[in-house]
Amino acid sequence: MPKFEECLQRLEKIVQELEKGEVPLEKSLTLFEEGMQLSSSCRKELEQAEGKVEVLLKKNGKLQAEPFESLTEKSPARH
């Protein structure tokens, strides 16, 4: 699985390509699909990191009322 930073860089490139609007439809769909997969793996990596942060905080006995805020909380609730 690619590193988080690499995923983000690739995602930015894809967004730039799509925003230019010069890419043929077929290629746009391919880029969009790749972007969705990258986005998904970035989210998984962030959630794992969040879990590690909370575990470390608990080990130190300092889990505050404000745990590491995840990106999923900012997006609409998933049911």
PDB file of N, CA, C and O in Angstrom:
ATOM      1  N   MET A   1       0.862  -1.199   0.000  1.00  0.00           N
ATOM      2  CA  MET A   1       0.000   0.000   0.000  1.00  0.00           C
ATOM      3  C   MET A   1       0.894   1.243   0.000  1.00  0.00           C
ATOM      4  O   MET A   1       1.830   1.335   0.794  1.00  0.00           O
ATOM      5  N   PRO A   2       0.605   2.199  -0.890  1.00  0.00           N
ATOM      6  CA  PRO A   2       1.450   3.398  -0.960  1.00  0.00           C
ATOM      7  C   PRO A   2       1.376   4.220   0.321  1.00  0.00           C
ATOM      8  O   PRO A   2       0.390   4.178   1.056  1.00  0.00           O
ATOM      9  N   LYS A   3       2.438   4.963   0.563  1.00  0.00           N
ATOM     10  CA  LYS A   3       2.494   5.814   1.742  1.00  0.00           C
ATOM     11  C   LYS A   3       1.462   6.940   1.645  1.00  0.00           C
ATOM     12  O   LYS A   3       1.067   7.348   0.553  1.00  0.00           O
ATOM     13  N   PHE A   4       1.038   7.425   2.799  1.00  0.00           N
ATOM     14  CA  PHE A   4       0.008   8.465   2.879  1.00  0.00           C
ATOM     15  C   PHE A   4       0.367   9.689   2.039  1.00  0.00           C
ATOM     16  O   PHE A   4      -0.457  10.196   1.278  1.00  0.00           O
ATOM     17  N   GLU A   5       1.610  10.156   2.186  1.00  0.00           N
ATOM     18  CA  GLU A   5       2.041  11.364   1.460  1.00  0.00           C
ATOM     19  C   GLU A   5       1.986  11.145  -0.048  1.00  0.00           C
ATOM     20  O   GLU A   5       1.589  12.032  -0.804  1.00  0.00           O
ATOM     21  N   GLU A   6       2.396   9.935  -0.477  1.00  0.00           N
ATOM     22  CA  GLU A   6       2.366   9.612  -1.908  1.00  0.00           C
ATOM     23  C   GLU A   6       0.936   9.611  -2.426  1.00  0.00           C
ATOM     24  O   GLU A   6       0.660  10.099  -3.522  1.00  0.00           O
ATOM     25  N   CYS A   7       0.034   9.063  -1.631  1.00  0.00           N
ATOM     26  CA  CYS A   7      -1.390   9.050  -2.001  1.00  0.00           C
ATOM     27  C   CYS A   7      -1.894  10.475  -2.207  1.00  0.00           C
ATOM     28  O   CYS A   7      -2.544  10.781  -3.207  1.00  0.00           O
ATOM     29  N   LEU A   8      -1.584  11.337  -1.246  1.00  0.00           N
ATOM     30  CA  LEU A   8      -2.052  12.721  -1.325  1.00  0.00           C
ATOM     31  C   LEU A   8      -1.502  13.434  -2.547  1.00  0.00           C
ATOM     32  O   LEU A   8      -2.231  14.151  -3.232  1.00  0.00           O
ATOM     33  N   GLN A   9      -0.217  13.240  -2.823  1.00  0.00           N
ATOM     34  CA  GLN A   9       0.390  13.879  -3.988  1.00  0.00           C
ATOM     35  C   GLN A   9      -0.278  13.403  -5.273  1.00  0.00           C
ATOM     36  O   GLN A   9      -0.579  14.202  -6.160  1.00  0.00           O
ATOM     37  N   ARG A  10      -0.505  12.103  -5.365  1.00  0.00           N
ATOM     38  CA  ARG A  10      -1.149  11.544  -6.558  1.00  0.00           C
ATOM     39  C   ARG A  10      -2.576  12.086  -6.689  1.00  0.00           C
ATOM     40  O   ARG A  10      -3.021  12.428  -7.785  1.00  0.00           O
ATOM     41  N   LEU A  11      -3.281  12.160  -5.565  1.00  0.00           N
ATOM     42  CA  LEU A  11      -4.642  12.703  -5.584  1.00  0.00           C
ATOM     43  C   LEU A  11      -4.647  14.144  -6.095  1.00  0.00           C
ATOM     44  O   LEU A  11      -5.499  14.516  -6.902  1.00  0.00           O
ATOM     45  N   GLU A  12      -3.702  14.946  -5.629  1.00  0.00           N
ATOM     46  CA  GLU A  12      -3.622  16.339  -6.072  1.00  0.00           C
ATOM     47  C   GLU A  12      -3.403  16.417  -7.575  1.00  0.00           C
ATOM     48  O   GLU A  12      -4.011  17.245  -8.253  1.00  0.00           O
ATOM     49  N   LYS A  13      -2.524  15.544  -8.102  1.00  0.00           N
ATOM     50  CA  LYS A  13      -2.262  15.526  -9.541  1.00  0.00           C
ATOM     51  C   LYS A  13      -3.529  15.169 -10.317  1.00  0.00           C
ATOM     52  O   LYS A  13      -3.832  15.773 -11.345  1.00  0.00           O
ATOM     53  N   ILE A  14      -4.259  14.185  -9.812  1.00  0.00           N
ATOM     54  CA  ILE A  14      -5.497  13.755 -10.472  1.00  0.00           C
ATOM     55  C   ILE A  14      -6.498  14.900 -10.505  1.00  0.00           C
ATOM     56  O   ILE A  14      -7.117  15.164 -11.536  1.00  0.00           O
ATOM     57  N   VAL A  15      -6.656  15.578  -9.370  1.00  0.00           N
ATOM     58  CA  VAL A  15      -7.594  16.704  -9.291  1.00  0.00           C
ATOM     59  C   VAL A  15      -7.205  17.793 -10.288  1.00  0.00           C
ATOM     60  O   VAL A  15      -8.061  18.341 -10.982  1.00  0.00           O
ATOM     61  N   GLN A  16      -5.916  18.102 -10.356  1.00  0.00           N
ATOM     62  CA  GLN A  16      -5.442  19.119 -11.305  1.00  0.00           C
ATOM     63  C   GLN A  16      -5.773  18.713 -12.741  1.00  0.00           C
ATOM     64  O   GLN A  16      -6.248  19.529 -13.532  1.00  0.00           O
ATOM     65  N   GLU A  17      -5.518  17.446 -13.070  1.00  0.00           N
ATOM     66  CA  GLU A  17      -5.805  16.950 -14.422  1.00  0.00           C
ATOM     67  C   GLU A  17      -7.286  17.121 -14.752  1.00  0.00           C
ATOM     68  O   GLU A  17      -7.653  17.613 -15.819  1.00  0.00           O
ATOM     69  N   LEU A  18      -8.125  16.700 -13.805  1.00  0.00           N
ATOM     70  CA  LEU A  18      -9.570  16.753 -14.042  1.00  0.00           C
ATOM     71  C   LEU A  18     -10.067  18.196 -14.121  1.00  0.00           C
ATOM     72  O   LEU A  18     -10.967  18.501 -14.903  1.00  0.00           O
ATOM     73  N   GLU A  19      -9.479  19.087 -13.310  1.00  0.00           N
ATOM     74  CA  GLU A  19      -9.912  20.490 -13.318  1.00  0.00           C
ATOM     75  C   GLU A  19      -9.556  21.200 -14.621  1.00  0.00           C
ATOM     76  O   GLU A  19     -10.257  22.118 -15.047  1.00  0.00           O
ATOM     77  N   LYS A  20      -8.457  20.768 -15.254  1.00  0.00           N
ATOM     78  CA  LYS A  20      -8.076  21.370 -16.533  1.00  0.00           C
ATOM     79  C   LYS A  20      -9.160  21.147 -17.577  1.00  0.00           C
ATOM     80  O   LYS A  20      -9.370  21.978 -18.460  1.00  0.00           O
ATOM     81  N   GLY A  21      -9.842  20.015 -17.464  1.00  0.00           N
ATOM     82  CA  GLY A  21     -10.927  19.715 -18.398  1.00  0.00           C
ATOM     83  C   GLY A  21     -10.447  19.332 -19.790  1.00  0.00           C
ATOM     84  O   GLY A  21     -11.235  19.305 -20.736  1.00  0.00           O
ATOM     85  N   GLU A  22      -9.156  19.035 -19.919  1.00  0.00           N
ATOM     86  CA  GLU A  22      -8.608  18.695 -21.237  1.00  0.00           C
ATOM     87  C   GLU A  22      -8.506  17.184 -21.432  1.00  0.00           C
ATOM     88  O   GLU A  22      -8.098  16.717 -22.496  1.00  0.00           O
ATOM     89  N   VAL A  23      -8.871  16.432 -20.416  1.00  0.00           N
ATOM     90  CA  VAL A  23      -8.730  14.979 -20.464  1.00  0.00           C
ATOM     91  C   VAL A  23      -9.969  14.367 -21.123  1.00  0.00           C
ATOM     92  O   VAL A  23     -11.091  14.749 -20.791  1.00  0.00           O
ATOM     93  N   PRO A  24      -9.782  13.418 -22.058  1.00  0.00           N
ATOM     94  CA  PRO A  24     -10.944  12.745 -22.659  1.00  0.00           C
ATOM     95  C   PRO A  24     -11.784  12.034 -21.595  1.00  0.00           C
ATOM     96  O   PRO A  24     -11.269  11.640 -20.548  1.00  0.00           O
ATOM     97  N   LEU A  25     -13.053  11.876 -21.867  1.00  0.00           N
ATOM     98  CA  LEU A  25     -13.987  11.292 -20.895  1.00  0.00           C
ATOM     99  C   LEU A  25     -13.494   9.951 -20.360  1.00  0.00           C
ATOM    100  O   LEU A  25     -13.514   9.713 -19.153  1.00  0.00           O
ATOM    101  N   GLU A  26     -13.056   9.086 -21.251  1.00  0.00           N
ATOM    102  CA  GLU A  26     -12.588   7.755 -20.845  1.00  0.00           C
ATOM    103  C   GLU A  26     -11.471   7.868 -19.810  1.00  0.00           C
ATOM    104  O   GLU A  26     -11.486   7.176 -18.793  1.00  0.00           O
ATOM    105  N   LYS A  27     -10.498   8.751 -20.078  1.00  0.00           N
ATOM    106  CA  LYS A  27      -9.375   8.945 -19.154  1.00  0.00           C
ATOM    107  C   LYS A  27      -9.864   9.595 -17.851  1.00  0.00           C
ATOM    108  O   LYS A  27      -9.381   9.260 -16.770  1.00  0.00           O
ATOM    109  N   SER A  28     -10.818  10.518 -17.959  1.00  0.00           N
ATOM    110  CA  SER A  28     -11.379  11.163 -16.762  1.00  0.00           C
ATOM    111  C   SER A  28     -11.965  10.121 -15.819  1.00  0.00           C
ATOM    112  O   SER A  28     -11.751  10.173 -14.608  1.00  0.00           O
ATOM    113  N   LEU A  29     -12.710   9.172 -16.390  1.00  0.00           N
ATOM    114  CA  LEU A  29     -13.333   8.127 -15.571  1.00  0.00           C
ATOM    115  C   LEU A  29     -12.268   7.272 -14.889  1.00  0.00           C
ATOM    116  O   LEU A  29     -12.396   6.922 -13.716  1.00  0.00           O
ATOM    117  N   THR A  30     -11.222   6.941 -15.632  1.00  0.00           N
ATOM    118  CA  THR A  30     -10.122   6.146 -15.068  1.00  0.00           C
ATOM    119  C   THR A  30      -9.450   6.902 -13.926  1.00  0.00           C
ATOM    120  O   THR A  30      -9.188   6.340 -12.863  1.00  0.00           O
ATOM    121  N   LEU A  31      -9.174   8.194 -14.164  1.00  0.00           N
ATOM    122  CA  LEU A  31      -8.536   9.020 -13.129  1.00  0.00           C
ATOM    123  C   LEU A  31      -9.432   9.139 -11.901  1.00  0.00           C
ATOM    124  O   LEU A  31      -8.963   9.054 -10.766  1.00  0.00           O
ATOM    125  N   PHE A  32     -10.730   9.337 -12.141  1.00  0.00           N
ATOM    126  CA  PHE A  32     -11.681   9.481 -11.036  1.00  0.00           C
ATOM    127  C   PHE A  32     -11.700   8.212 -10.190  1.00  0.00           C
ATOM    128  O   PHE A  32     -11.688   8.270  -8.960  1.00  0.00           O
ATOM    129  N   GLU A  33     -11.729   7.063 -10.870  1.00  0.00           N
ATOM    130  CA  GLU A  33     -11.748   5.778 -10.171  1.00  0.00           C
ATOM    131  C   GLU A  33     -10.487   5.609  -9.321  1.00  0.00           C
ATOM    132  O   GLU A  33     -10.553   5.188  -8.166  1.00  0.00           O
ATOM    133  N   GLU A  34      -9.330   5.947  -9.917  1.00  0.00           N
ATOM    134  CA  GLU A  34      -8.063   5.854  -9.181  1.00  0.00           C
ATOM    135  C   GLU A  34      -8.092   6.789  -7.974  1.00  0.00           C
ATOM    136  O   GLU A  34      -7.642   6.432  -6.886  1.00  0.00           O
ATOM    137  N   GLY A  35      -8.629   7.993  -8.186  1.00  0.00           N
ATOM    138  CA  GLY A  35      -8.740   8.963  -7.106  1.00  0.00           C
ATOM    139  C   GLY A  35      -9.579   8.448  -5.953  1.00  0.00           C
ATOM    140  O   GLY A  35      -9.233   8.648  -4.789  1.00  0.00           O
ATOM    141  N   MET A  36     -10.678   7.788  -6.271  1.00  0.00           N
ATOM    142  CA  MET A  36     -11.549   7.242  -5.223  1.00  0.00           C
ATOM    143  C   MET A  36     -10.814   6.164  -4.418  1.00  0.00           C
ATOM    144  O   MET A  36     -10.941   6.105  -3.195  1.00  0.00           O
ATOM    145  N   GLN A  37     -10.048   5.317  -5.103  1.00  0.00           N
ATOM    146  CA  GLN A  37      -9.290   4.268  -4.408  1.00  0.00           C
ATOM    147  C   GLN A  37      -8.216   4.886  -3.510  1.00  0.00           C
ATOM    148  O   GLN A  37      -8.022   4.453  -2.373  1.00  0.00           O
ATOM    149  N   LEU A  38      -7.524   5.894  -4.026  1.00  0.00           N
ATOM    150  CA  LEU A  38      -6.493   6.574  -3.229  1.00  0.00           C
ATOM    151  C   LEU A  38      -7.113   7.234  -2.005  1.00  0.00           C
ATOM    152  O   LEU A  38      -6.577   7.156  -0.899  1.00  0.00           O
ATOM    153  N   SER A  39      -8.244   7.880  -2.219  1.00  0.00           N
ATOM    154  CA  SER A  39      -8.945   8.555  -1.128  1.00  0.00           C
ATOM    155  C   SER A  39      -9.315   7.552  -0.036  1.00  0.00           C
ATOM    156  O   SER A  39      -9.161   7.823   1.155  1.00  0.00           O
ATOM    157  N   SER A  40      -9.802   6.398  -0.466  1.00  0.00           N
ATOM    158  CA  SER A  40     -10.195   5.353   0.478  1.00  0.00           C
ATOM    159  C   SER A  40      -8.997   4.849   1.285  1.00  0.00           C
ATOM    160  O   SER A  40      -9.097   4.672   2.499  1.00  0.00           O
ATOM    161  N   SER A  41      -7.855   4.615   0.609  1.00  0.00           N
ATOM    162  CA  SER A  41      -6.706   4.110   1.355  1.00  0.00           C
ATOM    163  C   SER A  41      -6.119   5.188   2.262  1.00  0.00           C
ATOM    164  O   SER A  41      -5.591   4.869   3.327  1.00  0.00           O
ATOM    165  N   CYS A  42      -6.202   6.456   1.861  1.00  0.00           N
ATOM    166  CA  CYS A  42      -5.762   7.549   2.732  1.00  0.00           C
ATOM    167  C   CYS A  42      -6.620   7.575   3.997  1.00  0.00           C
ATOM    168  O   CYS A  42      -6.105   7.729   5.104  1.00  0.00           O
ATOM    169  N   ARG A  43      -7.933   7.424   3.821  1.00  0.00           N
ATOM    170  CA  ARG A  43      -8.847   7.465   4.964  1.00  0.00           C
ATOM    171  C   ARG A  43      -8.534   6.326   5.928  1.00  0.00           C
ATOM    172  O   ARG A  43      -8.513   6.526   7.142  1.00  0.00           O
ATOM    173  N   LYS A  44      -8.289   5.121   5.384  1.00  0.00           N
ATOM    174  CA  LYS A  44      -7.968   3.977   6.245  1.00  0.00           C
ATOM    175  C   LYS A  44      -6.710   4.257   7.049  1.00  0.00           C
ATOM    176  O   LYS A  44      -6.648   3.976   8.246  1.00  0.00           O
ATOM    177  N   GLU A  45      -5.705   4.816   6.379  1.00  0.00           N
ATOM    178  CA  GLU A  45      -4.445   5.097   7.057  1.00  0.00           C
ATOM    179  C   GLU A  45      -4.634   6.133   8.166  1.00  0.00           C
ATOM    180  O   GLU A  45      -4.046   6.020   9.242  1.00  0.00           O
ATOM    181  N   LEU A  46      -5.460   7.142   7.890  1.00  0.00           N
ATOM    182  CA  LEU A  46      -5.742   8.171   8.904  1.00  0.00           C
ATOM    183  C   LEU A  46      -6.464   7.566  10.103  1.00  0.00           C
ATOM    184  O   LEU A  46      -6.164   7.897  11.250  1.00  0.00           O
ATOM    185  N   GLU A  47      -7.422   6.675   9.828  1.00  0.00           N
ATOM    186  CA  GLU A  47      -8.175   6.058  10.929  1.00  0.00           C
ATOM    187  C   GLU A  47      -7.266   5.191  11.785  1.00  0.00           C
ATOM    188  O   GLU A  47      -7.411   5.147  13.007  1.00  0.00           O
ATOM    189  N   GLN A  48      -6.311   4.489  11.133  1.00  0.00           N
ATOM    190  CA  GLN A  48      -5.353   3.678  11.900  1.00  0.00           C
ATOM    191  C   GLN A  48      -4.477   4.578  12.766  1.00  0.00           C
ATOM    192  O   GLN A  48      -4.215   4.272  13.929  1.00  0.00           O
ATOM    193  N   ALA A  49      -4.028   5.694  12.185  1.00  0.00           N
ATOM    194  CA  ALA A  49      -3.185   6.631  12.933  1.00  0.00           C
ATOM    195  C   ALA A  49      -3.956   7.186  14.119  1.00  0.00           C
ATOM    196  O   ALA A  49      -3.413   7.333  15.214  1.00  0.00           O
ATOM    197  N   GLU A  50      -5.224   7.493  13.891  1.00  0.00           N
ATOM    198  CA  GLU A  50      -6.062   8.018  14.972  1.00  0.00           C
ATOM    199  C   GLU A  50      -6.159   7.012  16.105  1.00  0.00           C
ATOM    200  O   GLU A  50      -6.071   7.377  17.277  1.00  0.00           O
ATOM    201  N   GLY A  51      -6.339   5.745  15.755  1.00  0.00           N
ATOM    202  CA  GLY A  51      -6.406   4.684  16.765  1.00  0.00           C
ATOM    203  C   GLY A  51      -5.128   4.622  17.572  1.00  0.00           C
ATOM    204  O   GLY A  51      -5.167   4.471  18.793  1.00  0.00           O
ATOM    205  N   LYS A  52      -3.981   4.739  16.892  1.00  0.00           N
ATOM    206  CA  LYS A  52      -2.691   4.702  17.585  1.00  0.00           C
ATOM    207  C   LYS A  52      -2.550   5.882  18.531  1.00  0.00           C
ATOM    208  O   LYS A  52      -2.046   5.728  19.644  1.00  0.00           O
ATOM    209  N   VAL A  53      -2.988   7.055  18.102  1.00  0.00           N
ATOM    210  CA  VAL A  53      -2.904   8.253  18.942  1.00  0.00           C
ATOM    211  C   VAL A  53      -3.734   8.056  20.207  1.00  0.00           C
ATOM    212  O   VAL A  53      -3.284   8.372  21.309  1.00  0.00           O
ATOM    213  N   GLU A  54      -4.949   7.530  20.043  1.00  0.00           N
ATOM    214  CA  GLU A  54      -5.815   7.321  21.216  1.00  0.00           C
ATOM    215  C   GLU A  54      -5.219   6.293  22.169  1.00  0.00           C
ATOM    216  O   GLU A  54      -5.301   6.453  23.387  1.00  0.00           O
ATOM    217  N   VAL A  55      -4.610   5.225  21.612  1.00  0.00           N
ATOM    218  CA  VAL A  55      -3.979   4.203  22.456  1.00  0.00           C
ATOM    219  C   VAL A  55      -2.832   4.819  23.248  1.00  0.00           C
ATOM    220  O   VAL A  55      -2.690   4.568  24.444  1.00  0.00           O
ATOM    221  N   LEU A  56      -2.015   5.627  22.573  1.00  0.00           N
ATOM    222  CA  LEU A  56      -0.898   6.279  23.262  1.00  0.00           C
ATOM    223  C   LEU A  56      -1.405   7.197  24.365  1.00  0.00           C
ATOM    224  O   LEU A  56      -0.840   7.227  25.459  1.00  0.00           O
ATOM    225  N   LEU A  57      -2.462   7.940  24.086  1.00  0.00           N
ATOM    226  CA  LEU A  57      -3.021   8.841  25.094  1.00  0.00           C
ATOM    227  C   LEU A  57      -3.534   8.050  26.294  1.00  0.00           C
ATOM    228  O   LEU A  57      -3.338   8.451  27.442  1.00  0.00           O
ATOM    229  N   LYS A  58      -4.196   6.919  26.018  1.00  0.00           N
ATOM    230  CA  LYS A  58      -4.729   6.097  27.115  1.00  0.00           C
ATOM    231  C   LYS A  58      -3.588   5.535  27.950  1.00  0.00           C
ATOM    232  O   LYS A  58      -3.680   5.501  29.177  1.00  0.00           O
ATOM    233  N   LYS A  59      -2.512   5.093  27.298  1.00  0.00           N
ATOM    234  CA  LYS A  59      -1.370   4.541  28.027  1.00  0.00           C
ATOM    235  C   LYS A  59      -0.788   5.568  28.985  1.00  0.00           C
ATOM    236  O   LYS A  59      -0.353   5.231  30.086  1.00  0.00           O
ATOM    237  N   ASN A  60      -0.785   6.813  28.558  1.00  0.00           N
ATOM    238  CA  ASN A  60      -0.244   7.876  29.406  1.00  0.00           C
ATOM    239  C   ASN A  60      -1.287   8.383  30.403  1.00  0.00           C
ATOM    240  O   ASN A  60      -1.013   9.284  31.196  1.00  0.00           O
ATOM    241  N   GLY A  61      -2.472   7.801  30.355  1.00  0.00           N
ATOM    242  CA  GLY A  61      -3.524   8.187  31.277  1.00  0.00           C
ATOM    243  C   GLY A  61      -3.999   9.601  31.060  1.00  0.00           C
ATOM    244  O   GLY A  61      -4.488  10.244  31.989  1.00  0.00           O
ATOM    245  N   LYS A  62      -3.862  10.095  29.842  1.00  0.00           N
ATOM    246  CA  LYS A  62      -4.215  11.480  29.581  1.00  0.00           C
ATOM    247  C   LYS A  62      -5.266  11.608  28.491  1.00  0.00           C
ATOM    248  O   LYS A  62      -5.243  12.569  27.721  1.00  0.00           O
ATOM    249  N   LEU A  63      -6.174  10.669  28.415  1.00  0.00           N
ATOM    250  CA  LEU A  63      -7.206  10.768  27.379  1.00  0.00           C
ATOM    251  C   LEU A  63      -8.176  11.869  27.777  1.00  0.00           C
ATOM    252  O   LEU A  63      -8.970  11.709  28.704  1.00  0.00           O
ATOM    253  N   GLN A  64      -8.103  12.965  27.080  1.00  0.00           N
ATOM    254  CA  GLN A  64      -8.925  14.135  27.385  1.00  0.00           C
ATOM    255  C   GLN A  64     -10.320  13.975  26.792  1.00  0.00           C
ATOM    256  O   GLN A  64     -10.612  12.983  26.125  1.00  0.00           O
ATOM    257  N   ALA A  65     -11.170  14.954  27.042  1.00  0.00           N
ATOM    258  CA  ALA A  65     -12.504  14.960  26.457  1.00  0.00           C
ATOM    259  C   ALA A  65     -12.424  15.308  24.976  1.00  0.00           C
ATOM    260  O   ALA A  65     -13.429  15.267  24.266  1.00  0.00           O
ATOM    261  N   GLU A  66     -11.218  15.651  24.512  1.00  0.00           N
ATOM    262  CA  GLU A  66     -11.060  16.008  23.114  1.00  0.00           C
ATOM    263  C   GLU A  66     -10.096  15.063  22.414  1.00  0.00           C
ATOM    264  O   GLU A  66      -8.931  15.402  22.210  1.00  0.00           O
ATOM    265  N   PRO A  67     -10.584  13.854  22.039  1.00  0.00           N
ATOM    266  CA  PRO A  67      -9.718  12.910  21.338  1.00  0.00           C
ATOM    267  C   PRO A  67      -9.355  13.450  19.961  1.00  0.00           C
ATOM    268  O   PRO A  67      -9.988  14.377  19.457  1.00  0.00           O
ATOM    269  N   PHE A  68      -8.341  12.865  19.368  1.00  0.00           N
ATOM    270  CA  PHE A  68      -7.894  13.239  18.031  1.00  0.00           C
ATOM    271  C   PHE A  68      -9.100  13.282  17.099  1.00  0.00           C
ATOM    272  O   PHE A  68      -9.798  12.279  16.953  1.00  0.00           O
ATOM    273  N   GLU A  69      -9.353  14.417  16.472  1.00  0.00           N
ATOM    274  CA  GLU A  69     -10.534  14.569  15.628  1.00  0.00           C
ATOM    275  C   GLU A  69     -10.325  13.900  14.282  1.00  0.00           C
ATOM    276  O   GLU A  69      -9.349  14.175  13.584  1.00  0.00           O
ATOM    277  N   SER A  70     -11.250  13.017  13.923  1.00  0.00           N
ATOM    278  CA  SER A  70     -11.083  12.308  12.654  1.00  0.00           C
ATOM    279  C   SER A  70     -11.781  13.043  11.524  1.00  0.00           C
ATOM    280  O   SER A  70     -12.690  13.841  11.749  1.00  0.00           O
ATOM    281  N   LEU A  71     -11.344  12.763  10.313  1.00  0.00           N
ATOM    282  CA  LEU A  71     -11.963  13.373   9.133  1.00  0.00           C
ATOM    283  C   LEU A  71     -13.401  12.888   8.984  1.00  0.00           C
ATOM    284  O   LEU A  71     -14.253  13.602   8.456  1.00  0.00           O
ATOM    285  N   THR A  72     -13.667  11.664   9.454  1.00  0.00           N
ATOM    286  CA  THR A  72     -15.004  11.110   9.287  1.00  0.00           C
ATOM    287  C   THR A  72     -16.033  11.931  10.077  1.00  0.00           C
ATOM    288  O   THR A  72     -17.206  11.976   9.709  1.00  0.00           O
ATOM    289  N   GLU A  73     -15.590  12.579  11.164  1.00  0.00           N
ATOM    290  CA  GLU A  73     -16.534  13.399  11.944  1.00  0.00           C
ATOM    291  C   GLU A  73     -16.913  14.660  11.197  1.00  0.00           C
ATOM    292  O   GLU A  73     -17.992  15.214  11.408  1.00  0.00           O
ATOM    293  N   LYS A  74     -16.020  15.117  10.316  1.00  0.00           N
ATOM    294  CA  LYS A  74     -16.294  16.335   9.579  1.00  0.00           C
ATOM    295  C   LYS A  74     -17.228  16.097   8.402  1.00  0.00           C
ATOM    296  O   LYS A  74     -17.950  16.994   7.968  1.00  0.00           O
ATOM    297  N   SER A  75     -17.198  14.850   7.887  1.00  0.00           N
ATOM    298  CA  SER A  75     -18.069  14.532   6.754  1.00  0.00           C
ATOM    299  C   SER A  75     -19.439  14.136   7.281  1.00  0.00           C
ATOM    300  O   SER A  75     -19.580  13.844   8.469  1.00  0.00           O
ATOM    301  N   PRO A  76     -20.462  14.120   6.411  1.00  0.00           N
ATOM    302  CA  PRO A  76     -21.810  13.749   6.862  1.00  0.00           C
ATOM    303  C   PRO A  76     -21.813  12.364   7.503  1.00  0.00           C
ATOM    304  O   PRO A  76     -21.032  11.491   7.126  1.00  0.00           O
ATOM    305  N   ALA A  77     -22.677  12.181   8.450  1.00  0.00           N
ATOM    306  CA  ALA A  77     -22.731  10.918   9.196  1.00  0.00           C
ATOM    307  C   ALA A  77     -23.009   9.752   8.269  1.00  0.00           C
ATOM    308  O   ALA A  77     -23.874   9.808   7.395  1.00  0.00           O
ATOM    309  N   ARG A  78     -22.226   8.672   8.495  1.00  0.00           N
ATOM    310  CA  ARG A  78     -22.445   7.458   7.696  1.00  0.00           C
ATOM    311  C   ARG A  78     -23.319   6.523   8.507  1.00  0.00           C
ATOM    312  O   ARG A  78     -23.058   6.290   9.687  1.00  0.00           O
ATOM    313  N   HIS A  79     -24.364   5.982   7.876  1.00  0.00           N
ATOM    314  CA  HIS A  79     -25.270   5.064   8.594  1.00  0.00           C
ATOM    315  C   HIS A  79     -25.066   3.649   8.127  1.00  0.00           C
ATOM    316  O   HIS A  79     -25.734   2.736   8.612  1.00  0.00           O
TER     317      HIS A  79
END
